Amino acid sequence: KYAVFSGRARRSEYWFFTLFNFIFMLVAMGLDNLLNFTFMELPYGFLYFAYALLMIIPGISVFVRRMHDINKSGWWYFIALIPIIGGIWLLVLCLTEGTHGDNEYGPDPKA
């Protein structure tokens, strides 16, 4: 579901995506350091940035589907622009259990 913005994503789908994305970013950073692809004094380089660019769309799409699961619009993504409180609120929303049964964004993925 590289760029699928419709439907719903369970909490486990969102958090496993986040976990594996974090692990792969650490691996890319390690390879950058091992192969000396880093930028000046920064601990990351070309591989890290290439991976990060490739994961922008899937990251946003899984977040939007996660918001759909709790019956919220994907536009909630922009609440992160509010310093401190926005990020905390998004974390709370991502930890919230999804709507039981069908909602306006599709059928219950647990069903």
Biopython code that builds the backbone (N, CA, C, O; Angstrom):
import numpy as np
from Bio.PDB.StructureBuilder import StructureBuilder

atoms = [
    (1, "LYS", "N", (0.838, -1.196, 0.000)),
    (1, "LYS", "CA", (0.000, 0.000, 0.000)),
    (1, "LYS", "C", (0.875, 1.247, 0.000)),
    (1, "LYS", "O", (0.736, 2.118, 0.859)),
    (2, "TYR", "N", (1.773, 1.320, -0.971)),
    (2, "TYR", "CA", (2.767, 2.396, -1.020)),
    (2, "TYR", "C", (2.133, 3.781, -0.965)),
    (2, "TYR", "O", (2.586, 4.642, -0.211)),
    (3, "ALA", "N", (1.103, 3.997, -1.750)),
    (3, "ALA", "CA", (0.493, 5.324, -1.807)),
    (3, "ALA", "C", (-1.028, 5.233, -1.753)),
    (3, "ALA", "O", (-1.714, 5.984, -2.447)),
    (4, "VAL", "N", (-1.561, 4.332, -0.944)),
    (4, "VAL", "CA", (-3.004, 4.168, -0.805)),
    (4, "VAL", "C", (-3.460, 5.034, 0.363)),
    (4, "VAL", "O", (-3.103, 4.780, 1.513)),
    (5, "PHE", "N", (-4.246, 6.051, 0.059)),
    (5, "PHE", "CA", (-4.720, 6.971, 1.083)),
    (5, "PHE", "C", (-6.151, 6.679, 1.511)),
    (5, "PHE", "O", (-6.671, 7.336, 2.412)),
    (6, "SER", "N", (-6.789, 5.713, 0.885)),
    (6, "SER", "CA", (-8.165, 5.375, 1.249)),
    (6, "SER", "C", (-8.164, 4.104, 2.083)),
    (6, "SER", "O", (-7.220, 3.315, 2.039)),
    (7, "GLY", "N", (-9.226, 3.920, 2.838)),
    (7, "GLY", "CA", (-9.319, 2.751, 3.695)),
    (7, "GLY", "C", (-8.860, 3.056, 5.107)),
    (7, "GLY", "O", (-8.701, 4.213, 5.497)),
    (8, "ARG", "N", (-8.654, 1.994, 5.856)),
    (8, "ARG", "CA", (-8.316, 2.138, 7.266)),
    (8, "ARG", "C", (-7.098, 1.287, 7.605)),
    (8, "ARG", "O", (-6.876, 0.240, 6.997)),
    (9, "ALA", "N", (-6.308, 1.739, 8.580)),
    (9, "ALA", "CA", (-5.138, 1.004, 9.054)),
    (9, "ALA", "C", (-5.267, 0.795, 10.554)),
    (9, "ALA", "O", (-5.468, 1.746, 11.309)),
    (10, "ARG", "N", (-5.151, -0.442, 10.974)),
    (10, "ARG", "CA", (-5.191, -0.754, 12.409)),
    (10, "ARG", "C", (-3.970, -0.170, 13.107)),
    (10, "ARG", "O", (-2.996, 0.221, 12.463)),
    (11, "ARG", "N", (-4.039, -0.120, 14.432)),
    (11, "ARG", "CA", (-2.896, 0.374, 15.206)),
    (11, "ARG", "C", (-1.655, -0.452, 14.927)),
    (11, "ARG", "O", (-0.561, 0.093, 14.782)),
    (12, "SER", "N", (-1.822, -1.781, 14.850)),
    (12, "SER", "CA", (-0.657, -2.641, 14.631)),
    (12, "SER", "C", (-0.002, -2.354, 13.287)),
    (12, "SER", "O", (1.225, -2.348, 13.197)),
    (13, "GLU", "N", (-0.789, -2.115, 12.237)),
    (13, "GLU", "CA", (-0.208, -1.797, 10.929)),
    (13, "GLU", "C", (0.608, -0.515, 11.004)),
    (13, "GLU", "O", (1.721, -0.449, 10.484)),
    (14, "TYR", "N", (0.059, 0.491, 11.645)),
    (14, "TYR", "CA", (0.758, 1.777, 11.749)),
    (14, "TYR", "C", (2.047, 1.641, 12.556)),
    (14, "TYR", "O", (3.099, 2.117, 12.130)),
    (15, "TRP", "N", (1.970, 0.994, 13.717)),
    (15, "TRP", "CA", (3.138, 0.932, 14.593)),
    (15, "TRP", "C", (4.202, -0.027, 14.082)),
    (15, "TRP", "O", (5.388, 0.212, 14.309)),
    (16, "PHE", "N", (3.820, -1.109, 13.396)),
    (16, "PHE", "CA", (4.828, -1.976, 12.786)),
    (16, "PHE", "C", (5.519, -1.251, 11.633)),
    (16, "PHE", "O", (6.731, -1.385, 11.462)),
    (17, "PHE", "N", (4.766, -0.486, 10.841)),
    (17, "PHE", "CA", (5.378, 0.322, 9.792)),
    (17, "PHE", "C", (6.392, 1.280, 10.414)),
    (17, "PHE", "O", (7.514, 1.407, 9.922)),
    (18, "THR", "N", (5.998, 1.954, 11.493)),
    (18, "THR", "CA", (6.877, 2.912, 12.151)),
    (18, "THR", "C", (8.127, 2.229, 12.702)),
    (18, "THR", "O", (9.230, 2.757, 12.557)),
    (19, "LEU", "N", (7.974, 1.072, 13.327)),
    (19, "LEU", "CA", (9.108, 0.329, 13.883)),
    (19, "LEU", "C", (10.087, -0.077, 12.788)),
    (19, "LEU", "O", (11.287, 0.169, 12.910)),
    (20, "PHE", "N", (9.589, -0.699, 11.714)),
    (20, "PHE", "CA", (10.486, -1.150, 10.656)),
    (20, "PHE", "C", (11.108, 0.025, 9.911)),
    (20, "PHE", "O", (12.258, -0.060, 9.479)),
    (21, "ASN", "N", (10.383, 1.097, 9.757)),
    (21, "ASN", "CA", (10.943, 2.292, 9.138)),
    (21, "ASN", "C", (12.101, 2.824, 9.984)),
    (21, "ASN", "O", (13.140, 3.203, 9.443)),
    (22, "PHE", "N", (11.929, 2.854, 11.291)),
    (22, "PHE", "CA", (12.984, 3.309, 12.195)),
    (22, "PHE", "C", (14.209, 2.404, 12.099)),
    (22, "PHE", "O", (15.339, 2.889, 12.044)),
    (23, "ILE", "N", (13.985, 1.088, 12.077)),
    (23, "ILE", "CA", (15.094, 0.135, 11.982)),
    (23, "ILE", "C", (15.850, 0.322, 10.667)),
    (23, "ILE", "O", (17.081, 0.357, 10.660)),
    (24, "PHE", "N", (15.123, 0.441, 9.555)),
    (24, "PHE", "CA", (15.781, 0.612, 8.261)),
    (24, "PHE", "C", (16.524, 1.935, 8.171)),
    (24, "PHE", "O", (17.556, 2.021, 7.505)),
    (25, "MET", "N", (16.014, 2.963, 8.829)),
    (25, "MET", "CA", (16.738, 4.242, 8.835)),
    (25, "MET", "C", (18.044, 4.120, 9.625)),
    (25, "MET", "O", (19.063, 4.692, 9.236)),
    (26, "LEU", "N", (18.013, 3.378, 10.728)),
    (26, "LEU", "CA", (19.248, 3.145, 11.476)),
    (26, "LEU", "C", (20.252, 2.351, 10.648)),
    (26, "LEU", "O", (21.447, 2.645, 10.674)),
    (27, "VAL", "N", (19.773, 1.346, 9.912)),
    (27, "VAL", "CA", (20.655, 0.558, 9.054)),
    (27, "VAL", "C", (21.255, 1.441, 7.962)),
    (27, "VAL", "O", (22.452, 1.356, 7.687)),
    (28, "ALA", "N", (20.430, 2.292, 7.334)),
    (28, "ALA", "CA", (20.935, 3.197, 6.300)),
    (28, "ALA", "C", (21.977, 4.151, 6.868)),
    (28, "ALA", "O", (22.982, 4.439, 6.218)),
    (29, "MET", "N", (21.737, 4.638, 8.079)),
    (29, "MET", "CA", (22.701, 5.525, 8.723)),
    (29, "MET", "C", (24.002, 4.776, 9.004)),
    (29, "MET", "O", (25.091, 5.314, 8.800)),
    (30, "GLY", "N", (23.884, 3.529, 9.474)),
    (30, "GLY", "CA", (25.079, 2.720, 9.738)),
    (30, "GLY", "C", (25.868, 2.439, 8.470)),
    (30, "GLY", "O", (27.097, 2.501, 8.478)),
    (31, "LEU", "N", (25.169, 2.130, 7.376)),
    (31, "LEU", "CA", (25.855, 1.899, 6.101)),
    (31, "LEU", "C", (26.530, 3.162, 5.597)),
    (31, "LEU", "O", (27.632, 3.110, 5.050)),
    (32, "ASP", "N", (25.871, 4.288, 5.780)),
    (32, "ASP", "CA", (26.494, 5.562, 5.393)),
    (32, "ASP", "C", (27.803, 5.771, 6.140)),
    (32, "ASP", "O", (28.796, 6.198, 5.550)),
    (33, "ASN", "N", (27.808, 5.474, 7.431)),
    (33, "ASN", "CA", (29.026, 5.623, 8.225)),
    (33, "ASN", "C", (30.077, 4.594, 7.836)),
    (33, "ASN", "O", (31.263, 4.914, 7.751)),
    (34, "LEU", "N", (29.644, 3.360, 7.600)),
    (34, "LEU", "CA", (30.561, 2.283, 7.246)),
    (34, "LEU", "C", (31.225, 2.531, 5.891)),
    (34, "LEU", "O", (32.420, 2.289, 5.724)),
    (35, "LEU", "N", (30.444, 3.012, 4.933)),
    (35, "LEU", "CA", (30.953, 3.256, 3.580)),
    (35, "LEU", "C", (31.473, 4.674, 3.380)),
    (35, "LEU", "O", (31.869, 5.052, 2.278)),
    (36, "ASN", "N", (31.465, 5.443, 4.448)),
    (36, "ASN", "CA", (31.949, 6.833, 4.438)),
    (36, "ASN", "C", (31.187, 7.698, 3.423)),
    (36, "ASN", "O", (31.784, 8.483, 2.686)),
    (37, "PHE", "N", (29.857, 7.539, 3.402)),
    (37, "PHE", "CA", (28.995, 8.347, 2.545)),
    (37, "PHE", "C", (28.399, 9.531, 3.301)),
    (37, "PHE", "O", (27.480, 10.184, 2.806)),
    (38, "THR", "N", (28.905, 9.805, 4.471)),
    (38, "THR", "CA", (28.303, 10.842, 5.307)),
    (38, "THR", "C", (28.616, 12.237, 4.778)),
    (38, "THR", "O", (29.570, 12.437, 4.026)),
    (39, "PHE", "N", (27.784, 13.200, 5.190)),
    (39, "PHE", "CA", (27.992, 14.600, 4.843)),
    (39, "PHE", "C", (28.741, 15.276, 5.986)),
    (39, "PHE", "O", (28.215, 15.382, 7.093)),
    (40, "MET", "N", (29.933, 15.721, 5.734)),
    (40, "MET", "CA", (30.762, 16.415, 6.713)),
    (40, "MET", "C", (30.732, 15.714, 8.071)),
    (40, "MET", "O", (31.138, 14.556, 8.174)),
    (41, "GLU", "N", (30.264, 16.391, 9.100)),
    (41, "GLU", "CA", (30.236, 15.839, 10.460)),
    (41, "GLU", "C", (28.925, 15.152, 10.802)),
    (41, "GLU", "O", (28.772, 14.650, 11.916)),
    (42, "LEU", "N", (27.976, 15.115, 9.879)),
    (42, "LEU", "CA", (26.669, 14.513, 10.150)),
    (42, "LEU", "C", (26.781, 12.990, 10.159)),
    (42, "LEU", "O", (27.596, 12.431, 9.425)),
    (43, "PRO", "N", (25.976, 12.312, 10.976)),
    (43, "PRO", "CA", (26.054, 10.844, 11.052)),
    (43, "PRO", "C", (25.281, 10.130, 9.947)),
    (43, "PRO", "O", (25.163, 8.905, 9.987)),
    (44, "TYR", "N", (24.759, 10.848, 8.973)),
    (44, "TYR", "CA", (23.994, 10.231, 7.889)),
    (44, "TYR", "C", (24.421, 10.830, 6.561)),
    (44, "TYR", "O", (25.070, 11.874, 6.497)),
    (45, "GLY", "N", (24.026, 10.119, 5.491)),
    (45, "GLY", "CA", (24.463, 10.570, 4.178)),
    (45, "GLY", "C", (23.485, 10.203, 3.087)),
    (45, "GLY", "O", (22.272, 10.277, 3.279)),
    (46, "PHE", "N", (24.013, 9.805, 1.937)),
    (46, "PHE", "CA", (23.210, 9.579, 0.736)),
    (46, "PHE", "C", (22.176, 8.471, 0.904)),
    (46, "PHE", "O", (21.021, 8.646, 0.515)),
    (47, "LEU", "N", (22.566, 7.339, 1.472)),
    (47, "LEU", "CA", (21.627, 6.219, 1.630)),
    (47, "LEU", "C", (20.474, 6.590, 2.550)),
    (47, "LEU", "O", (19.318, 6.269, 2.272)),
    (48, "TYR", "N", (20.788, 7.256, 3.630)),
    (48, "TYR", "CA", (19.766, 7.683, 4.586)),
    (48, "TYR", "C", (18.775, 8.633, 3.916)),
    (48, "TYR", "O", (17.564, 8.456, 4.044)),
    (49, "PHE", "N", (19.283, 9.638, 3.204)),
    (49, "PHE", "CA", (18.405, 10.602, 2.556)),
    (49, "PHE", "C", (17.581, 9.963, 1.443)),
    (49, "PHE", "O", (16.410, 10.301, 1.269)),
    (50, "ALA", "N", (18.182, 9.041, 0.687)),
    (50, "ALA", "CA", (17.441, 8.355, -0.375)),
    (50, "ALA", "C", (16.302, 7.533, 0.226)),
    (50, "ALA", "O", (15.176, 7.567, -0.271)),
    (51, "TYR", "N", (16.597, 6.795, 1.297)),
    (51, "TYR", "CA", (15.555, 6.008, 1.954)),
    (51, "TYR", "C", (14.469, 6.919, 2.536)),
    (51, "TYR", "O", (13.280, 6.632, 2.399)),
    (52, "ALA", "N", (14.870, 7.995, 3.172)),
    (52, "ALA", "CA", (13.904, 8.921, 3.767)),
    (52, "ALA", "C", (12.987, 9.517, 2.694)),
    (52, "ALA", "O", (11.784, 9.647, 2.918)),
    (53, "LEU", "N", (13.535, 9.876, 1.547)),
    (53, "LEU", "CA", (12.713, 10.419, 0.463)),
    (53, "LEU", "C", (11.727, 9.381, -0.070)),
    (53, "LEU", "O", (10.580, 9.703, -0.379)),
    (54, "LEU", "N", (12.184, 8.136, -0.174)),
    (54, "LEU", "CA", (11.295, 7.077, -0.655)),
    (54, "LEU", "C", (10.165, 6.781, 0.326)),
    (54, "LEU", "O", (9.115, 6.290, -0.089)),
    (55, "MET", "N", (10.347, 7.059, 1.589)),
    (55, "MET", "CA", (9.365, 6.707, 2.605)),
    (55, "MET", "C", (8.431, 7.851, 2.988)),
    (55, "MET", "O", (7.589, 7.672, 3.867)),
    (56, "ILE", "N", (8.550, 9.003, 2.369)),
    (56, "ILE", "CA", (7.659, 10.125, 2.704)),
    (56, "ILE", "C", (6.210, 9.784, 2.360)),
    (56, "ILE", "O", (5.330, 9.909, 3.211)),
    (57, "ILE", "N", (5.955, 9.360, 1.135)),
    (57, "ILE", "CA", (4.584, 9.061, 0.696)),
    (57, "ILE", "C", (3.988, 7.894, 1.486)),
    (57, "ILE", "O", (2.859, 8.015, 1.961)),
    (58, "PRO", "N", (4.703, 6.751, 1.652)),
    (58, "PRO", "CA", (4.104, 5.661, 2.441)),
    (58, "PRO", "C", (3.848, 6.050, 3.895)),
    (58, "PRO", "O", (2.866, 5.606, 4.489)),
    (59, "GLY", "N", (4.720, 6.875, 4.471)),
    (59, "GLY", "CA", (4.519, 7.313, 5.843)),
    (59, "GLY", "C", (3.267, 8.150, 6.006)),
    (59, "GLY", "O", (2.504, 7.969, 6.955)),
    (60, "ILE", "N", (3.063, 9.065, 5.077)),
    (60, "ILE", "CA", (1.862, 9.898, 5.132)),
    (60, "ILE", "C", (0.622, 9.056, 4.866)),
    (60, "ILE", "O", (-0.407, 9.244, 5.515)),
    (61, "SER", "N", (0.714, 8.123, 3.910)),
    (61, "SER", "CA", (-0.468, 7.321, 3.574)),
    (61, "SER", "C", (-0.887, 6.406, 4.729)),
    (61, "SER", "O", (-2.082, 6.259, 4.987)),
    (62, "VAL", "N", (0.069, 5.791, 5.425)),
    (62, "VAL", "CA", (-0.315, 4.932, 6.550)),
    (62, "VAL", "C", (-0.863, 5.780, 7.698)),
    (62, "VAL", "O", (-1.736, 5.322, 8.436)),
    (63, "PHE", "N", (-0.368, 6.999, 7.859)),
    (63, "PHE", "CA", (-0.917, 7.886, 8.883)),
    (63, "PHE", "C", (-2.353, 8.280, 8.546)),
    (63, "PHE", "O", (-3.223, 8.273, 9.416)),
    (64, "VAL", "N", (-2.598, 8.623, 7.287)),
    (64, "VAL", "CA", (-3.947, 9.003, 6.867)),
    (64, "VAL", "C", (-4.909, 7.834, 7.087)),
    (64, "VAL", "O", (-6.017, 8.031, 7.586)),
    (65, "ARG", "N", (-4.495, 6.620, 6.719)),
    (65, "ARG", "CA", (-5.357, 5.450, 6.939)),
    (65, "ARG", "C", (-5.572, 5.199, 8.433)),
    (65, "ARG", "O", (-6.637, 4.732, 8.837)),
    (66, "ARG", "N", (-4.567, 5.507, 9.250)),
    (66, "ARG", "CA", (-4.716, 5.363, 10.711)),
    (66, "ARG", "C", (-5.755, 6.350, 11.231)),
    (66, "ARG", "O", (-6.573, 5.998, 12.081)),
    (67, "MET", "N", (-5.729, 7.574, 10.729)),
    (67, "MET", "CA", (-6.733, 8.558, 11.125)),
    (67, "MET", "C", (-8.117, 8.126, 10.654)),
    (67, "MET", "O", (-9.102, 8.327, 11.363)),
    (68, "HIS", "N", (-8.199, 7.541, 9.475)),
    (68, "HIS", "CA", (-9.482, 7.038, 8.986)),
    (68, "HIS", "C", (-10.038, 5.966, 9.913)),
    (68, "HIS", "O", (-11.253, 5.866, 10.084)),
    (69, "ASP", "N", (-9.162, 5.162, 10.514)),
    (69, "ASP", "CA", (-9.617, 4.101, 11.405)),
    (69, "ASP", "C", (-10.290, 4.662, 12.653)),
    (69, "ASP", "O", (-11.172, 4.018, 13.222)),
    (70, "ILE", "N", (-9.887, 5.841, 13.078)),
    (70, "ILE", "CA", (-10.529, 6.450, 14.252)),
    (70, "ILE", "C", (-11.569, 7.489, 13.818)),
    (70, "ILE", "O", (-11.997, 8.329, 14.611)),
    (71, "ASN", "N", (-11.963, 7.415, 12.549)),
    (71, "ASN", "CA", (-13.026, 8.247, 11.986)),
    (71, "ASN", "C", (-12.649, 9.736, 11.956)),
    (71, "ASN", "O", (-13.483, 10.604, 12.213)),
    (72, "LYS", "N", (-11.398, 10.007, 11.643)),
    (72, "LYS", "CA", (-10.913, 11.385, 11.493)),
    (72, "LYS", "C", (-10.372, 11.552, 10.076)),
    (72, "LYS", "O", (-9.999, 10.575, 9.426)),
    (73, "SER", "N", (-10.336, 12.768, 9.616)),
    (73, "SER", "CA", (-9.802, 13.089, 8.295)),
    (73, "SER", "C", (-8.274, 13.031, 8.313)),
    (73, "SER", "O", (-7.652, 13.214, 9.359)),
    (74, "GLY", "N", (-7.686, 12.779, 7.166)),
    (74, "GLY", "CA", (-6.230, 12.787, 7.038)),
    (74, "GLY", "C", (-5.627, 14.167, 7.224)),
    (74, "GLY", "O", (-4.422, 14.297, 7.440)),
    (75, "TRP", "N", (-6.461, 15.200, 7.142)),
    (75, "TRP", "CA", (-5.973, 16.561, 7.336)),
    (75, "TRP", "C", (-5.500, 16.809, 8.770)),
    (75, "TRP", "O", (-4.872, 17.833, 9.039)),
    (76, "TRP", "N", (-5.788, 15.900, 9.683)),
    (76, "TRP", "CA", (-5.283, 16.012, 11.056)),
    (76, "TRP", "C", (-3.763, 15.976, 11.083)),
    (76, "TRP", "O", (-3.151, 16.333, 12.090)),
    (77, "TYR", "N", (-3.152, 15.550, 9.992)),
    (77, "TYR", "CA", (-1.692, 15.514, 9.880)),
    (77, "TYR", "C", (-1.089, 16.881, 10.196)),
    (77, "TYR", "O", (-0.011, 16.973, 10.782)),
    (78, "PHE", "N", (-1.790, 17.933, 9.805)),
    (78, "PHE", "CA", (-1.241, 19.281, 9.952)),
    (78, "PHE", "C", (-1.332, 19.833, 11.365)),
    (78, "PHE", "O", (-0.808, 20.915, 11.629)),
    (79, "ILE", "N", (-1.973, 19.131, 12.270)),
    (79, "ILE", "CA", (-1.986, 19.590, 13.661)),
    (79, "ILE", "C", (-0.589, 19.478, 14.265)),
    (79, "ILE", "O", (-0.299, 20.082, 15.298)),
    (80, "ALA", "N", (0.265, 18.707, 13.614)),
    (80, "ALA", "CA", (1.652, 18.584, 14.079)),
    (80, "ALA", "C", (2.402, 19.910, 13.970)),
    (80, "ALA", "O", (3.460, 20.072, 14.578)),
    (81, "LEU", "N", (1.874, 20.846, 13.213)),
    (81, "LEU", "CA", (2.513, 22.153, 13.078)),
    (81, "LEU", "C", (2.391, 22.998, 14.346)),
    (81, "LEU", "O", (3.105, 23.988, 14.504)),
    (82, "ILE", "N", (1.488, 22.611, 15.247)),
    (82, "ILE", "CA", (1.371, 23.307, 16.532)),
    (82, "ILE", "C", (2.493, 22.788, 17.435)),
    (82, "ILE", "O", (2.541, 21.593, 17.726)),
    (83, "PRO", "N", (3.387, 23.659, 17.880)),
    (83, "PRO", "CA", (4.520, 23.193, 18.681)),
    (83, "PRO", "C", (4.086, 22.429, 19.938)),
    (83, "PRO", "O", (3.141, 22.825, 20.620)),
    (84, "ILE", "N", (4.766, 21.366, 20.224)),
    (84, "ILE", "CA", (4.639, 20.487, 21.389)),
    (84, "ILE", "C", (3.259, 19.836, 21.469)),
    (84, "ILE", "O", (3.158, 18.612, 21.385)),
    (85, "ILE", "N", (2.211, 20.615, 21.627)),
    (85, "ILE", "CA", (0.866, 20.068, 21.822)),
    (85, "ILE", "C", (0.404, 19.282, 20.602)),
    (85, "ILE", "O", (-0.247, 18.247, 20.748)),
    (86, "GLY", "N", (0.730, 19.752, 19.409)),
    (86, "GLY", "CA", (0.324, 19.066, 18.192)),
    (86, "GLY", "C", (0.900, 17.666, 18.099)),
    (86, "GLY", "O", (0.180, 16.722, 17.770)),
    (87, "GLY", "N", (2.175, 17.517, 18.380)),
    (87, "GLY", "CA", (2.821, 16.210, 18.354)),
    (87, "GLY", "C", (2.272, 15.268, 19.410)),
    (87, "GLY", "O", (2.080, 14.080, 19.150)),
    (88, "ILE", "N", (2.020, 15.794, 20.596)),
    (88, "ILE", "CA", (1.452, 14.973, 21.671)),
    (88, "ILE", "C", (0.055, 14.517, 21.292)),
    (88, "ILE", "O", (-0.301, 13.359, 21.513)),
    (89, "TRP", "N", (-0.740, 15.412, 20.725)),
    (89, "TRP", "CA", (-2.102, 15.062, 20.328)),
    (89, "TRP", "C", (-2.097, 13.999, 19.222)),
    (89, "TRP", "O", (-2.920, 13.085, 19.244)),
    (90, "LEU", "N", (-1.183, 14.111, 18.261)),
    (90, "LEU", "CA", (-1.093, 13.088, 17.213)),
    (90, "LEU", "C", (-0.693, 11.738, 17.783)),
    (90, "LEU", "O", (-1.186, 10.706, 17.329)),
    (91, "LEU", "N", (0.183, 11.730, 18.760)),
    (91, "LEU", "CA", (0.558, 10.476, 19.415)),
    (91, "LEU", "C", (-0.654, 9.852, 20.090)),
    (91, "LEU", "O", (-0.876, 8.647, 19.977)),
    (92, "VAL", "N", (-1.433, 10.657, 20.785)),
    (92, "VAL", "CA", (-2.646, 10.164, 21.433)),
    (92, "VAL", "C", (-3.602, 9.592, 20.396)),
    (92, "VAL", "O", (-4.169, 8.519, 20.604)),
    (93, "LEU", "N", (-3.789, 10.298, 19.278)),
    (93, "LEU", "CA", (-4.682, 9.817, 18.231)),
    (93, "LEU", "C", (-4.189, 8.505, 17.636)),
    (93, "LEU", "O", (-4.990, 7.610, 17.364)),
    (94, "CYS", "N", (-2.890, 8.381, 17.432)),
    (94, "CYS", "CA", (-2.344, 7.146, 16.854)),
    (94, "CYS", "C", (-2.436, 5.976, 17.824)),
    (94, "CYS", "O", (-2.445, 4.823, 17.393)),
    (95, "LEU", "N", (-2.504, 6.247, 19.112)),
    (95, "LEU", "CA", (-2.640, 5.188, 20.117)),
    (95, "LEU", "C", (-4.093, 4.823, 20.397)),
    (95, "LEU", "O", (-4.363, 3.815, 21.050)),
    (96, "THR", "N", (-5.025, 5.629, 19.910)),
    (96, "THR", "CA", (-6.449, 5.402, 20.156)),
    (96, "THR", "C", (-6.947, 4.202, 19.371)),
    (96, "THR", "O", (-6.563, 3.998, 18.219)),
    (97, "GLU", "N", (-7.806, 3.406, 20.004)),
    (97, "GLU", "CA", (-8.390, 2.261, 19.324)),
    (97, "GLU", "C", (-9.323, 2.733, 18.217)),
    (97, "GLU", "O", (-9.998, 3.753, 18.360)),
    (98, "GLY", "N", (-9.360, 2.000, 17.125)),
    (98, "GLY", "CA", (-10.183, 2.365, 15.980)),
    (98, "GLY", "C", (-11.668, 2.217, 16.249)),
    (98, "GLY", "O", (-12.082, 1.587, 17.222)),
    (99, "THR", "N", (-12.459, 2.808, 15.370)),
    (99, "THR", "CA", (-13.913, 2.725, 15.455)),
    (99, "THR", "C", (-14.356, 1.290, 15.210)),
    (99, "THR", "O", (-13.917, 0.658, 14.249)),
    (100, "HIS", "N", (-15.229, 0.771, 16.079)),
    (100, "HIS", "CA", (-15.769, -0.576, 15.875)),
    (100, "HIS", "C", (-16.800, -0.537, 14.759)),
    (100, "HIS", "O", (-17.631, 0.370, 14.707)),
    (101, "GLY", "N", (-16.749, -1.510, 13.875)),
    (101, "GLY", "CA", (-17.691, -1.556, 12.763)),
    (101, "GLY", "C", (-17.284, -0.608, 11.651)),
    (101, "GLY", "O", (-16.208, -0.010, 11.680)),
    (102, "ASP", "N", (-18.158, -0.484, 10.681)),
    (102, "ASP", "CA", (-17.888, 0.374, 9.536)),
    (102, "ASP", "C", (-17.977, 1.845, 9.934)),
    (102, "ASP", "O", (-18.733, 2.212, 10.834)),
    (103, "ASN", "N", (-17.196, 2.681, 9.252)),
    (103, "ASN", "CA", (-17.346, 4.123, 9.376)),
    (103, "ASN", "C", (-17.316, 4.713, 7.970)),
    (103, "ASN", "O", (-17.324, 3.962, 6.995)),
    (104, "GLU", "N", (-17.283, 6.011, 7.841)),
    (104, "GLU", "CA", (-17.378, 6.634, 6.525)),
    (104, "GLU", "C", (-16.162, 6.350, 5.646)),
    (104, "GLU", "O", (-16.204, 6.614, 4.444)),
    (105, "TYR", "N", (-15.075, 5.818, 6.218)),
    (105, "TYR", "CA", (-13.859, 5.559, 5.460)),
    (105, "TYR", "C", (-13.698, 4.102, 5.041)),
    (105, "TYR", "O", (-12.754, 3.757, 4.332)),
    (106, "GLY", "N", (-14.613, 3.256, 5.476)),
    (106, "GLY", "CA", (-14.558, 1.865, 5.042)),
    (106, "GLY", "C", (-14.917, 0.890, 6.135)),
    (106, "GLY", "O", (-15.268, 1.285, 7.246)),
    (107, "PRO", "N", (-14.825, -0.406, 5.811)),
    (107, "PRO", "CA", (-15.161, -1.437, 6.788)),
    (107, "PRO", "C", (-14.079, -1.559, 7.868)),
    (107, "PRO", "O", (-12.937, -1.140, 7.682)),
    (108, "ASP", "N", (-14.470, -2.134, 8.978)),
    (108, "ASP", "CA", (-13.568, -2.359, 10.106)),
    (108, "ASP", "C", (-12.490, -3.354, 9.693)),
    (108, "ASP", "O", (-12.821, -4.470, 9.291)),
    (109, "PRO", "N", (-11.190, -2.983, 9.781)),
    (109, "PRO", "CA", (-10.129, -3.907, 9.389)),
    (109, "PRO", "C", (-10.000, -5.104, 10.339)),
    (109, "PRO", "O", (-9.410, -6.120, 9.970)),
    (110, "LYS", "N", (-10.540, -4.996, 11.548)),
    (110, "LYS", "CA", (-10.482, -6.115, 12.488)),
    (110, "LYS", "C", (-11.529, -7.178, 12.171)),
    (110, "LYS", "O", (-11.397, -8.331, 12.582)),
    (111, "ALA", "N", (-12.571, -6.783, 11.439)),
    (111, "ALA", "CA", (-13.675, -7.716, 11.177)),
    (111, "ALA", "C", (-13.276, -8.814, 10.216)),
    (111, "ALA", "O", (-14.091, -9.678, 9.893)),
]
sb = StructureBuilder()
sb.init_structure("model")
sb.init_model(0)
sb.init_chain("A")
sb.init_seg("    ")
for serial, (resi, resn, name, xyz) in enumerate(atoms, 1):
    if name == "N":
        sb.init_residue(resn, " ", resi, " ")
    sb.init_atom(name, np.array(xyz, "f"), 0.0, 1.0, " ", f" {name:<3s}", serial, name[0])
structure = sb.get_structure()
